[in-house]
């Protein structure tokens, strides 16, 4: 931010012999000579006249086009020129000699003091998110104790702002933004120093597709025959489930409606025989086996699935 400051620049402080003409405080030429045993102080300021004090007493205004002259006793004096906005130029030990003129010429200089802005914003957001996730973008002022409230204006390329507009943090919905980049831009300023301190910053976040959901795979389906034949078919799926860490063997037994199925090969008998074989012969962890009964069919039928973690359980 900027602040205007005024200074007096001392152009000259010279001693010279008195000329025939002098200029008094009113700026008018005079043929009068300095009083006997006195010296002359000439004070000139650019661009306008300012009050002059000598030894603490107001003596008149400075000259502009030519110096305003003041007659003083020889010796050392303190000269003060009062400038704009309370600025004062004080010259101590200004020597006045009898019969000589001491000239003080001052120029008013305007300077700009530049001070650090009361805010320096850092914008943060994640590098990547999964499609469908909400992104949070946050702004942090690295200059503590900002003297004025800040104005936050957000915009995004891709996605949509769901909350936080006008605050220091927003959330952005990434639905449908697969393989795109969400670029959040923040325009921040205040109502005092906005022209000098306004910031426009941005941060990108990539949106990646979510991982494919696991699904159950049917490994076999067959009609029940003799016990040894059934076990041979069970072996095929046991090998697959053992090669799939944490997967389950999901076995659906559809009870047949024929006479043999309803009298000898009932669901209870077949399910116990299958569990015993899978655990005690094939060594499969019983926690990885699930056997359920499906609706009746004309012929007793086995349907076996490999179900990885997180996959949907097949419906009989």
Secondary structure, DSSP 8 states (H G I E B T S, - for coil): -EEEEEEEEEEEEEEEE--S-EE-TT--EE-----TTEEEEEEEESSS--EEEETTEEEEE-BSSS-EEEEEESEEEEEEEE-GGG-EEEEEEEEE-TTEEEEEEEEEEEEEEE---S--EEEE--SEEETT-EEEEEEEESSSS-SS--EEEEEEESSEEEE-TTSSEEEEE-TT-TT-EEEEEEEEE-SSSHHHH-EEEEEEEEEE--------EEEEEEE--SHHHHHHHHHHHHHHHHTSTT-EEEEEEEEE-SHHHHHTS-HHHHHHHHHHIIIIIT---GGGEEEEEEEEESS-EEEEEEE-TT------
